[in-house]
Amino acid sequence: MSEPLILGAGPAGCMAAIALASGGVRPTLLDRDATVGDALCGGFLSWRTAERLRAVGIGPIQLGAHPVETLALVAGKSEAIAALPSPGFGLSRRALDTALRRRAVTEGARLVIDRARTVRSGMVEGEEADHPAEAIFLASGKHDVRGAPRPREDDDPALGIRIRIPAHDALRAMLRGRIELHLFRCGYAGIVLQEDGSANICLALRKSALADVGGQPTALLDRLADMHPRFGERMAFAPDDTAIDTVGSVPYGWIARDTQRGLWRLGDQAAVIPSLAGEGMAIAMESGVAAAHAFLAGTDAATFQRSFARRAARPIRTAKLIWQVAETGAGARILTGVARALPALARTAMGLTRI
């Protein structure tokens, strides 16, 4: 059995590497960054994600994660509070990915730093060298690699925006113990504290909303803050020079139901759940573990992909439906009203979006 190559040392790639190494295979982890950065999405860990991490010896609390017990759903002046089925955590991707990468290397994975240019059957062409492998695990997150693109079919695609607001006592008091989901006509924003007390704000918005303000992310954030007072209260703590990270054309709702020979799609390259569900990290990790186990059992990539697509279908479909309702003004108010009147129904929806 040849050594597999894993492209991307994020949660999906590292979990695949850990599982493969535990099964007696020494994988190569290929990543473009020698220093772990802070990826755009994934600052909240659901209870399912926390369970998966503990299974490989990584405790969110030990990493300093901020415990989260409740979800606050906000639409205009309305707010609904629902207890999470089990506690989740706010944790930066820098802290999480650093711990996962360290664990993967400790288990026996080989880390190679190079920027991938193209993926083709049996080969990843990098800027520094070519990396041949019969089995390639594609775990590049929301960013596509030439040779293995995902379809872009939406007339008004979604884009991701992320800012980090520095720690502040008043902001910490607002967000302590909760994750907030602010619903807008054009999308939504998730807000949660991170391990250092800063607030991670990750938005998924329609591209047309950005076009309406001349393509300027700062102007879009200012407009949303003006139109939605509770969101504006949080944004008031953001410094004028706050860095804004963006990623365009995110195919929310897409699922890979087939794949090229020898190419195992993981994480957002396998299934892209609208991030309002808070399940993207769990799907990423589960896809990595499932793919590794399938590989070790002698299953081919296409069979794995079809199997994982079936498992991802319900949470993806449920989250996409909620998103489509929420991004209409009336739908957001209805969802918030229902969640306030029937918190048990909100908990059921959380369960239906879990893999």
C-alpha positions in Angstrom: 0.0 0.0 0.0 1.6 3.3 -1.1 1.7 6.2 1.3 -1.2 8.6 0.8 -0.8 12.3 0.3 -3.0 14.7 2.2 -3.4 18.2 0.7 -4.2 20.6 3.5 -3.2 20.4 7.2 -6.5 21.8 8.5 -9.0 19.8 10.6 -10.1 17.4 7.8 -6.5 16.7 6.7 -5.1 16.4 10.1 -7.8 14.0 11.3 -7.2 11.9 8.2 -3.5 11.9 9.0 -4.0 10.9 12.6 -6.4 8.0 11.6 -4.1 6.8 8.9 -1.0 6.9 11.1 -2.9 5.0 13.8 -3.7 2.4 11.2 0.0 1.8 10.4 0.2 4.1 7.3 2.6 7.0 7.3 0.8 9.8 5.3 2.4 13.0 4.0 0.6 16.2 5.0 1.2 18.9 2.4 0.4 22.4 3.4 1.3 25.8 2.0 2.0 27.5 5.4 4.9 26.5 7.7 3.2 28.7 10.4 -0.4 28.0 11.3 -2.6 30.9 10.5 -6.2 31.7 11.5 -8.6 30.4 8.8 -11.7 32.4 7.9 -14.3 30.0 9.2 -14.5 27.5 12.1 -14.3 29.6 15.3 -17.1 27.6 16.9 -16.8 23.9 17.9 -20.1 22.0 18.3 -20.5 19.3 20.9 -20.0 16.7 18.2 -16.7 18.4 17.2 -15.6 18.4 20.8 -16.3 14.7 21.1 -14.2 14.0 18.0 -11.3 16.0 19.4 -11.3 14.4 22.7 -11.2 11.0 21.0 -7.7 11.9 19.7 -6.5 13.4 22.9 -7.2 17.1 22.3 -9.3 18.8 24.9 -10.9 22.1 24.0 -10.8 23.3 27.6 -7.1 22.5 27.7 -6.6 24.7 24.7 -8.3 27.6 26.5 -11.6 27.4 24.6 -14.5 29.6 25.6 -17.5 27.4 26.8 -20.8 28.0 25.0 -24.1 26.8 26.4 -26.7 28.8 24.5 -27.6 30.0 21.0 -29.0 33.5 20.6 -31.0 33.9 17.4 -31.3 37.6 16.5 -33.5 39.2 13.8 -34.1 42.9 14.0 -35.3 43.7 17.5 -36.3 40.1 18.2 -34.1 37.6 20.1 -34.7 34.0 20.9 -32.5 32.0 23.3 -32.1 28.2 23.1 -29.9 26.0 25.1 -27.5 23.9 23.1 -28.0 20.1 23.5 -24.5 19.9 25.0 -21.9 22.7 25.5 -19.9 23.8 22.5 -16.8 26.0 22.5 -15.4 29.1 20.9 -11.8 28.5 19.7 -9.7 30.1 17.1 -8.6 28.1 14.1 -5.0 29.0 14.9 -5.2 27.3 18.3 -7.2 24.3 16.9 -5.1 23.7 13.8 -1.8 24.0 15.7 -2.9 21.3 18.1 -4.2 19.0 15.3 -1.0 19.5 13.3 1.1 18.7 16.3 -0.9 15.6 17.0 -0.7 14.4 13.4 3.1 14.7 13.3 3.4 13.1 16.7 1.4 10.1 15.4 3.7 9.7 12.5 2.6 11.9 9.7 5.3 13.7 7.6 4.7 17.4 7.2 5.9 19.0 3.9 5.5 22.7 3.1 4.7 23.6 -0.5 2.0 25.5 -2.4 -0.1 23.2 -4.6 -0.6 24.5 -8.1 -2.5 21.6 -9.8 -4.0 18.3 -8.7 -4.2 15.5 -11.3 -4.5 11.7 -11.1 -1.6 10.4 -9.1 0.1 13.8 -8.7 0.0 17.1 -6.9 2.2 19.7 -8.7 3.7 22.1 -6.3 5.7 25.3 -6.6 8.7 23.7 -5.1 8.3 20.1 -6.3 5.9 17.5 -7.7 4.4 15.1 -5.1 3.3 11.7 -6.6 0.8 9.6 -4.8 -1.7 6.9 -5.8 -4.1 8.2 -3.1 -4.6 12.0 -2.7 -6.8 13.3 0.1 -8.0 16.8 -1.0 -8.6 18.8 2.2 -8.0 22.4 1.0 -11.0 23.8 2.7 -13.1 26.5 0.9 -10.3 27.1 -1.6 -10.3 25.1 -4.8 -7.2 23.7 -6.4 -6.7 23.8 -10.2 -7.6 20.4 -11.6 -10.3 19.6 -9.0 -12.8 22.5 -8.9 -16.2 22.5 -7.4 -19.1 23.8 -9.5 -20.2 27.4 -9.3 -23.9 27.4 -10.3 -25.6 30.0 -8.2 -26.6 33.2 -9.9 -26.0 35.1 -6.7 -23.3 33.1 -4.9 -22.4 33.4 -1.2 -19.2 35.0 0.0 -17.6 34.7 3.4 -16.3 37.6 5.5 -14.5 37.4 8.8 -13.3 40.0 11.3 -11.8 39.6 14.8 -12.7 42.2 17.4 -10.1 42.6 20.2 -11.0 41.6 23.8 -13.1 44.1 25.7 -14.8 43.6 29.0 -18.1 45.0 27.8 -18.1 42.8 24.7 -17.2 39.8 26.8 -20.1 40.4 29.1 -22.5 40.5 26.0 -21.2 37.2 24.6 -20.2 35.2 27.6 -21.5 31.6 27.3 -23.3 32.1 24.1 -23.0 32.0 20.3 -25.1 34.6 18.5 -26.6 34.2 15.0 -27.7 37.5 13.5 -30.1 37.1 10.6 -30.1 39.6 7.7 -32.0 39.8 4.5 -28.9 38.9 2.5 -27.4 36.4 4.9 -26.2 36.1 8.5 -23.4 36.6 10.9 -22.2 34.3 13.7 -20.5 35.8 16.7 -18.6 33.9 19.4 -15.8 34.6 21.9 -12.4 33.0 21.3 -9.9 31.7 23.8 -8.1 35.1 24.1 -11.4 37.0 24.8 -11.6 38.4 21.3 -14.8 38.1 19.3 -14.9 36.2 16.1 -17.5 37.5 13.6 -18.0 35.3 10.5 -20.6 36.3 7.9 -22.1 34.5 5.0 -23.7 37.0 2.6 -24.9 37.1 -1.0 -22.5 38.7 -3.5 -25.2 41.1 -4.6 -25.1 42.7 -1.1 -21.4 43.5 -1.6 -22.1 44.8 -5.1 -24.7 47.2 -3.7 -22.1 49.1 -1.7 -19.5 49.2 -4.5 -17.7 46.0 -3.6 -16.3 47.4 -0.4 -16.5 45.0 2.6 -16.1 47.8 5.1 -19.0 49.7 3.6 -21.1 46.5 3.8 -20.3 45.9 7.4 -21.2 49.6 8.2 -24.5 49.2 6.4 -25.4 46.0 8.3 -24.4 47.7 11.6 -26.7 50.7 10.8 -29.6 48.6 9.7 -29.4 46.0 12.6 -28.8 47.8 15.9 -27.9 44.7 17.9 -25.3 43.7 15.4 -24.2 47.4 15.4 -23.7 47.2 19.2 -21.1 44.4 18.7 -19.5 46.1 15.7 -19.0 49.3 17.8 -16.1 47.6 19.5 -14.2 47.0 16.2 -11.3 49.4 15.6 -11.3 51.5 12.5 -8.3 49.5 11.1 -9.8 46.1 11.7 -8.5 43.5 9.2 -11.2 41.9 7.0 -10.7 38.5 5.5 -12.9 37.4 2.6 -13.5 34.3 0.4 -15.7 34.4 -2.6 -18.2 32.1 -4.3 -18.7 29.6 -1.5 -21.0 26.8 -2.9 -23.1 26.3 0.3 -25.2 23.2 0.0 -22.9 21.4 -2.5 -22.0 17.8 -1.9 -19.5 15.7 -3.8 -21.3 12.6 -5.0 -18.5 11.2 -7.1 -14.8 11.8 -7.5 -11.8 11.2 -9.7 -9.9 7.9 -9.4 -7.6 8.1 -6.3 -9.0 11.5 -5.2 -10.6 11.5 -1.7 -12.5 14.7 -1.1 -12.6 15.9 2.5 -14.2 18.7 4.5 -15.5 21.6 2.3 -14.2 19.7 -0.7 -16.7 16.9 0.2 -19.7 18.9 1.5 -20.3 22.6 2.2 -22.8 23.2 5.0 -24.1 26.7 5.6 -22.1 27.8 8.6 -25.1 28.9 10.5 -25.4 25.3 11.5 -22.1 25.3 13.3 -21.4 21.8 11.9 -18.8 22.5 9.3 -15.9 21.5 11.6 -17.6 18.3 12.6 -18.2 17.4 9.0 -14.6 18.2 8.1 -13.2 16.0 10.9 -15.7 13.2 10.3 -14.9 13.1 6.6 -11.2 12.8 7.4 -11.6 9.9 9.8 -14.2 8.1 7.6 -11.9 8.5 4.5 -8.9 7.2 6.4 -10.8 4.1 7.7 -12.2 3.4 4.2 -8.7 3.7 2.7 -7.3 1.3 5.3 -10.1 -1.1 4.6 -9.3 -1.2 0.9 -12.3 0.8 -0.2 -11.9 2.9 -3.4 -12.3 6.7 -3.4 -15.5 6.8 -5.4 -17.3 4.3 -3.1 -16.2 6.4 0.0 -17.5 9.6 -1.7 -20.9 8.2 -2.4 -21.2 6.8 1.1 -20.2 10.1 2.7 -22.5 12.0 0.5 -25.4 10.0 1.8 -24.4 10.7 5.4 -24.0 14.5 4.7 -27.3 14.9 2.8 -29.7 15.4 5.7 -27.6 18.0 7.7 -26.7 19.9 4.5 -30.3 19.9 3.2 -31.7 21.0 6.5 -29.2 23.8 7.0 -29.6 25.0 3.5 -33.4 25.2 3.9 -33.0 27.1 7.2 -30.6 29.5 5.5 -32.9 30.1 2.5 -35.8 31.0 4.9 -33.6 33.1 7.2 -32.2 35.3 4.5 -35.6 36.7 3.8 -36.7 39.4 6.2 -40.0 37.8 7.0 -38.5 34.4 7.3 -35.9 35.6 9.8 -38.6 37.1 12.0 -40.7 33.9 11.8 -37.7 31.7 12.7 -36.8 33.8 15.7 -40.4 33.9 16.8 -40.8 30.1 16.6 -37.5 29.6 18.4 -38.6 31.9 21.2 -42.0 30.2 21.6 -40.8 26.7 21.1 -37.1 26.3 22.2 -37.4 22.5 21.9 -38.0 22.9 18.2 -34.8 24.9 17.9 -32.9 22.1 19.6 -34.5 19.6 17.2 -33.2 21.7 14.3 -29.8 21.7 15.8 -29.9 17.9 16.0 -31.0 17.6 12.3 -28.0 19.6 11.1 -25.5 17.2 12.8 -23.7 14.5 10.9 
